[in-house]
């Protein structure tokens, strides 16, 4: 009896978790031999999971985005069709991402994970720390840290920011913290110029070879190339067939990679669990529960949209994209999952390749519902814990909530489709409401875990987008309905 691929992937995930728990226990044993075995095993797991499997997926995504968009655009009957697909896709992305953020905000404000007992402990520890900081500052500067009416002085706050920025993260967190610090102190104009305009116009060879690839630049160049091929017509025939051929070939490579995915996914899972163990959830349990609860509700919204507008019933939807869903969950990268997302939606859900080849690469790059939801929840959670302390003079007014909504949508668009990307763009949301970024490391510990949920939701959102646009355009494209 042949076991189906999606069942094998599931078995791989469960086996990975069990092996990971075993290794985690082994790594904590006082016996040095046990620890050495654990380190050795982790090396092999890293080799087969992140290095080989994710490396191979990443190897093919840059040429795949280029080839799929050019072949998608050039297979459309005319420019009018491209415009119709384009605006419907973007309208869908904007609506679903906004819904995701609203769900996250409503949940975090009503549950209040930052006000639960475990969070109060964190806050109390911080209050004690700040007390010590104040003393240190007063001794060093020879003047009070707070003004007569109890407001922290600007000089004290500047000193505090410097001290915290330098000392807070531990060694293994320093790299991530540096990324956060690098993203701070930029105006909206800088972000627009450096993160949107410049990448769009980057030399395409540079975009393809960057690590991670510059997806925005590749998409823009591919659109230009595809539109130009349509305008030039017959003389561009060879260019068009080259990209259509390249697209078909890369999809074939994707199937080869999918066949080794159960084993690789087991390795990635085992490595993650072995490193983090179950104990990280103690302090951040309510926070994780709020993010996951929001994601479950948003998945319900997406499934409803797929059924009502896209005409695809929930069971059929999940059966169609289960491989992509599980690969996204484990690799934590929408970009690495993209080849499988295209294969699943076109082969199992009857989405026309004309729509899928265009909308899925775009969606993997800019449409991140899970990330947007998570960013809003995370920032409000931190404000709930630390709000009102010396350096966090934020009150959750309607204006602050609105700012968080807008910046969470923008930050999700700007996040790269790679693991941990959402954590870095969260700086935009935190800075908008003046939450110092040195508070963000509190949630580092559970970020990889939550990244699994947000990435799989991102991929689900992209797939539902392709299904919806396919249904709306099917009369013109002449492709079968999704259901
Ligand atoms: N890992 C996510 C993705 O690839 C982005 C994020 O970190 O939220 O879709």
Boltz pocket constraint, residues with backbone or C-beta under 6 A from the ligand:
constraints:
  - pocket:
      binder: B
      contacts: [[A, 332], [A, 333], [A, 334], [A, 335], [A, 364], [A, 368], [A, 370], [A, 371], [A, 415], [A, 416], [A, 417], [A, 418], [A, 419], [A, 420], [A, 421], [A, 422], [A, 423], [A, 451], [A, 454], [A, 455], [A, 458]]
      max_distance: 6.0
